[in-house]
Structures are given as C-alpha cells and as structure tokens.
C-alpha cells in the first residue's frame, strides 16, 4: 500500500506541476508585448544553399575574427529561429500547451483510477481493465500526438516566413521507446482481461 500511496502522491505532484506550467505560459503570453522576438531552438533552419552559407560565414567572421588557437568554423549548416510575437503566435502557443496538458492530465487521471481500483481489490474488474488498455493506447500514441502538434507549429511558421535557400526542420525523434512502453501496458491490460475470465470460470466451476 505504501507503493500505491507514493504513486498517488506522484500523480498529484505531476498534476500540480502541469497547472503551474499553464500559469507560467499564460503569464508569458499576457505580459509579452506584440512585436517582440522570442528565440525558438526547435524547429530550426537547415541551410541548403551554398551562397547563403558563404554569406553567413563572411558576415560572422567580419563581425568577429577567429582568435589565434581557437577552432576555426569551416561551414554554417543550421540556424536557430526567432519568431515575432503577435496574436496568432499567442493563440497557437496557448492551444498547443492546452492540448498537450489535457492529454497528459487524461493519462494521469486514468492512472489515478487504476490505483484506486487496485486499492479496492478490483484489479481485474472490467472497468479497470479498460482503463489499463486505454492508458497503454494513449502512451503508445503520445509520440504521434506530439508529432502532430509539432507539424502544426512548423506549418504555421512556414505560412509566416519565406526561407530562400533554407528548409525548416526538426531534430526531435519519434519516441519509439515511449510507444513500446505503451504497447507493454496494453499487453498488461490484455493479461488482466484473461485473468478476469479465468477468475470468472473458476467461480462458475466452484
């Protein structure tokens, strides 16, 4: 039971952290004035044009020549972005963070109910088995959900800016390990389902 208590406390702390994060984002969006540029590390620009690379290279070393003994940069292939804050930027960031938070809260609420069922000795109940399988599905699809949100953000950036000699790209990976964890949770739910059926058959036999 102590382990279940720790899990409940972890879920509570995670929920509080999510709400604090939302408050911080809301504060940032409200207090940041339109027209201000904010840095974005991902996605970033991949420079495909040699002319653009050479232009950036020359501009960099004209402003700051290399110091003797310092490693010499031979090529510039990527560049970070700074986006101008406006109404559409604030709306998009708000929607993305609300959706992401809601998704995580959904998973945490399912975990909370699973823990409650275990505490009530209803681990093999139909409702709890369904919650375990749904939790697994949500965890497995989390990387897909994240990818969709990232593509929406990148599409918005592409609609606002023109990249001549450059392409917009992201270094974020798919998160295959998270999907595997989700798949294992689904398998656990199926195992629970089989255990529940065996329990019912045993009761009927008795």
C-alpha positions in Angstrom: 0.0 0.0 0.0 3.0 2.3 0.6 3.9 2.0 -3.1 0.4 2.9 -4.1 0.5 5.9 -1.8 3.7 7.0 -3.5 2.2 6.6 -6.9 -0.9 8.7 -5.8 1.5 11.4 -4.5 3.5 11.4 -7.7 0.3 11.8 -9.8 -0.8 14.7 -7.5 2.6 16.4 -7.9 2.5 15.9 -11.7 -0.9 17.5 -11.9 0.1 20.5 -9.8 3.2 20.8 -12.0 1.1 20.9 -15.1 -1.2 23.6 -13.8 1.8 25.6 -12.7 3.2 25.3 -16.2 0.0 26.5 -17.7 0.0 29.5 -15.4 3.6 30.3 -16.4 2.7 30.0 -20.1 -0.4 32.2 -19.6 1.7 34.8 -17.7 4.2 34.8 -20.6 1.6 35.2 -23.2 -0.2 38.0 -21.4 2.9 40.0 -20.4 4.9 39.6 -23.7 4.2 42.5 -26.0 3.4 42.1 -29.7 6.4 42.7 -31.9 8.9 41.2 -29.5 11.1 38.4 -31.0 11.4 35.2 -29.0 14.1 32.5 -29.7 13.0 29.1 -30.9 15.6 26.2 -30.7 13.4 23.6 -32.4 12.3 23.6 -35.2 15.3 25.3 -36.8 16.6 26.2 -40.2 18.7 23.8 -42.3 20.8 25.8 -44.8 20.8 24.2 -48.2 22.2 27.0 -50.4 25.9 27.3 -50.6 25.5 31.0 -51.4 23.6 31.5 -48.1 26.2 29.5 -46.2 29.0 31.7 -47.6 27.2 34.9 -46.9 26.6 33.9 -43.3 30.2 32.7 -42.9 31.6 36.0 -44.2 29.2 38.1 -42.1 30.2 36.1 -39.0 33.9 36.5 -39.3 33.7 40.1 -40.3 32.0 40.8 -37.1 34.2 38.5 -35.0 37.5 37.3 -36.5 38.8 34.0 -35.0 41.2 34.3 -32.1 44.6 32.5 -32.6 44.4 29.0 -31.4 40.6 28.9 -31.5 38.9 26.2 -33.5 38.0 27.6 -37.0 34.5 27.2 -38.2 34.5 26.0 -41.8 30.8 25.8 -42.6 27.4 27.0 -41.3 24.7 24.5 -42.0 22.0 25.3 -39.4 20.5 28.4 -37.8 18.1 29.0 -34.9 14.9 30.9 -35.3 13.5 34.0 -33.5 9.7 34.4 -34.1 7.8 37.7 -33.8 5.1 37.6 -31.2 1.6 38.5 -32.5 -1.9 37.5 -31.8 -1.7 34.3 -33.9 1.5 33.2 -32.2 0.0 33.6 -28.8 -3.2 31.8 -29.8 -1.2 28.9 -31.4 1.1 28.5 -28.4 -1.9 28.6 -26.0 -3.8 25.9 -28.0 -0.7 23.7 -28.2 0.0 23.8 -24.5 -3.6 23.4 -23.5 -4.0 20.3 -25.7 -0.7 18.8 -24.5 -1.6 19.4 -20.9 -5.1 17.9 -21.4 -3.6 14.8 -22.9 -1.2 14.3 -20.0 -3.9 15.0 -17.5 -6.1 12.4 -19.2 -3.3 9.8 -18.7 -2.7 10.8 -15.1 -6.5 10.6 -14.2 -6.6 7.1 -15.7 -3.6 6.1 -13.6 -5.3 7.6 -10.5 -8.4 5.5 -11.1 -6.3 2.4 -11.8 -4.6 2.8 -8.4 -7.9 3.3 -6.7 -9.2 0.1 -8.2 -6.2 -1.8 -7.0 -6.6 -0.4 -3.5 -10.3 -1.5 -3.6 -9.2 -5.0 -4.7 -10.8 -4.6 -8.1 -7.7 -5.0 -10.2 -9.5 -7.4 -12.6 -12.7 -5.5 -12.9 -14.0 -4.8 -16.5 -13.7 -1.1 -15.9 -10.1 -1.2 -14.6 -9.0 -3.5 -17.5 -10.5 -1.0 -19.9 -8.6 1.9 -18.1 -5.3 0.0 -18.3 -5.7 -0.7 -22.0 -6.8 2.9 -22.7 -3.8 4.2 -20.8 -1.5 2.0 -22.9 -3.0 3.3 -26.1 -2.6 6.9 -25.0 1.0 6.3 -24.0 1.7 4.5 -27.3 0.1 7.3 -29.3 1.8 10.1 -27.3 4.7 10.5 -29.8 2.2 10.7 -32.7 0.3 13.4 -30.8 3.5 15.3 -30.2 4.5 15.0 -33.9 1.1 16.3 -35.0 1.5 19.4 -32.7 5.0 20.0 -34.0 3.8 19.8 -37.6 1.1 22.3 -36.9 3.6 24.6 -35.4 6.0 24.2 -38.3 3.2 24.7 -40.8 2.3 28.0 -39.0 5.9 29.1 -39.2 6.1 28.3 -42.9 3.0 30.3 -43.6 4.5 33.3 -41.9 8.1 33.2 -43.2 9.8 32.6 -46.5 13.0 30.6 -46.4 15.1 31.1 -49.5 18.0 28.6 -49.6 16.9 27.1 -46.3 14.4 24.5 -45.1 12.5 24.2 -41.8 13.4 21.0 -40.0 13.3 19.4 -36.5 15.7 17.3 -34.6 13.1 15.7 -32.4 12.9 11.9 -32.7 9.7 9.9 -32.9 10.0 8.4 -29.4 9.8 4.8 -30.2 10.7 3.8 -26.7 7.6 5.5 -25.3 5.4 3.7 -27.9 7.0 0.4 -26.8 6.1 1.2 -23.1 2.5 1.9 -24.2 2.4 -1.4 -26.1 3.6 -3.2 -23.0 0.8 -1.6 -20.9 -1.7 -2.7 -23.5 -0.4 -6.3 -23.2 -0.7 -6.0 -19.4 -4.3 -5.0 -19.9 -4.9 -8.0 -22.1 -3.3 -10.2 -19.4 -5.6 -8.7 -16.8 -8.5 -9.4 -19.1 -7.5 -13.1 -19.4 -7.0 -13.3 -15.7 -10.5 -11.9 -15.1 -12.0 -14.5 -17.5 -10.1 -17.3 -15.7 -11.4 -16.0 -12.4 -15.0 -16.0 -13.6 -14.6 -19.6 -15.0 -13.1 -20.7 -11.6 -16.1 -19.2 -9.7 -18.5 -20.9 -12.1 -16.7 -24.2 -11.6 -16.9 -23.9 -7.8 
